[in-house]
Amino acid sequence: MKKIIFSLLLFFAFSTVSFAQEKKSGEPKMLAKLELNEFTKEIPLETNLENGLYNLLVYKHEMLAKATSDKEKAEVYEIIKNKLSASLSTDQLKKLMNNKNLYENIIQ
């Protein structure tokens, strides 16, 4: 009986550790999805632009996680600014710039 309980305890312990590691690796995708949801509440996007922005935000979070210096982070922020200004229409970009909190959240 003790062996069964101990085996179950070990099984649940390993399952918990495994789940925690999976959650950690998916964090950039989760953060990107949250930012995208916030963005699309303010500025409606076409589906293909929404998918492209999602991929850009995932890239941003992955690169920021790997960045070791402020210079590398600044380069990532600059890439995000350039890609956003190239991807969005003039009206969409104006809406984004007028919403300072959203703009700062997206580019940083």
C-alpha positions, 0 to 999 in steps of 0.5 A: 500500500505504501509503495502504491501511494509513493508511486502515485506521489512521484507520478504527480510530482513529475507531472507537475514539474513537466507541466511547469516547464511546458508553460514556461516555454509557451510564455512568449506566445501567451504574452503575444496573444494578450498584447494582440487582444488588447491591440485588436480591441482598439484597432480592428485588423484584417485576419492576415495582418492580425496573424502577421502581428501575432508572429511579430509579437511572438518574435519580440518576446522570444528575442527579448527573453534571449537579449543579454544587453540593453543594446540588443533590447533596443535593436528589438524595439527598433525592429518592432517599430519599423515593422509596425509602421510598415504594416499598418495603414496611416489611420491605424498607425495614428490610432496606435500613436494616440493610445500611448499606453497601447503603443508603449506596451506593443513596442516594449 
